[in-house]
Amino acid sequence: MSINKIAKQIMKNPIKFLVLCLIIFSVSSGCTGRTTDIRKAKIKKVKAGDIEIAYKTIGRGYPLIMIMGYSATMDIWSPRLLKDLARYYKVIVFDNRGMGETSFSEQMFSIELFADDTAHLMDALGIKKANILGWSMGTNIALDFVLEYPDRVNKLILYAGDCGGQEDIWPAPEVMEALGDVSGTFEERGKRMLKLLFPEDWLKQHPDPRKYFPLPREKVLAENVVRQLGAMEKWQGAYERLQEIKQPTLLVIGTEDVLTPLKNSFIIAEKIPGAWLAEFKGAGHGLMYQYPKTLSNLLLTFLREEYNR
């Protein structure tokens, strides 16, 4: 199914492979003092360029900025994952332009504009340089950001990423169709989304999503979701420039991810000098909900330890 059809439905160097199975080095307890529970953190807003960006901050230490993916708001990050990260870092999550509590202007949505928004947010918060983590569409933004603002990125994490453009491997047609299907009740739509985020066998073993998936509370305008789709469709991608990235880079992907096929991460890892690829066996697009502790241990190990180049 094409982007336009989905939009209508809504409106109507060697690679170092790190294959994860069960165990990542355990990480000892970190700093405390500021809340590490994202659910208790207050939403704040700051003027950033031509819009007002809504964000939350937990923890303390070196900044880790997390960029949300397509059609989603900052309230669906895994609270368990964020809590572990906030023990060592000042974790900043925010709503992309036109999502949740973040405003939008007359400017046409684009991946490049979203990257500029991230830079404006950092300016507004007085952050000169940070670790950057993007999820799904957020990896597109993160890639554009690191290429346009290389001096502002310490380390780069691409979770369920793709590089866009002609090299991008899109989901299967039936997955795209399900992604754009807004028919039925809220419960029915929710069940369809869960099937896209998680492998079928895992869902059977974890039938109650209330135990692992945070209930989204922020509102998203359908027309802005369409604008995000358009931004992804128009993005020329980063493939030709990936080798320019010099920052330590970690790619994280689930072997059963149907929304961002596994091959996308391999394509990126082959081009970024010294990139690491962490492959979670049996995980889907929502691996941060499936294995939050394993993922946080991996991320903390990567962020805290330099590796040989």
Beta strands, then each sheet from edge to edge (+ up, - down):
strand 1: 16-20
strand 2: 44-48
strand 3: 51-58
strand 4: 63-67
strand 5: 90-94
strand 6: 130-135
strand 7: 153-159
strand 8: 249-254
strand 9: 276-280
sheet 1: 1+ 9+ 8+ 7+ 6+ 4+ 5+ 3- 2+
end
